[in-house]
Amino acid sequence: MNKGIEKAFSKGKAFIAFVTSGDPDLETTEEIVYAMDRAGCSLVELGIPFSDPTAEGPVIQAANVLSLIHISEPTRHLRIS
């Protein structure tokens, strides 16, 4: 298992936050991820938007749609530092 994940669960529980990459834009996504880290999140799940998020709830569905509208090149999500 990844050392970072092992550390996150070293006390048995971890707070895992979620953010959709690219909503409202990639620069803000990066700021949000760092803010989550500073706020004490153990791990951050970065959601890569896709065109048919039917299994997601309405908030994540809307975030996916907005991200896809703003970012037409999906590989840009993988370049976040």
Buried (B, 14 or more C-beta within 10 A) or exposed (E): EEEEEEEBEEEEEEEBBEBBBBBBBBEEBBEBBEEBEEEEBBBBEBBEBEEEBEEBEEEBBBBBBBBBEEBEEBEEBEEEE
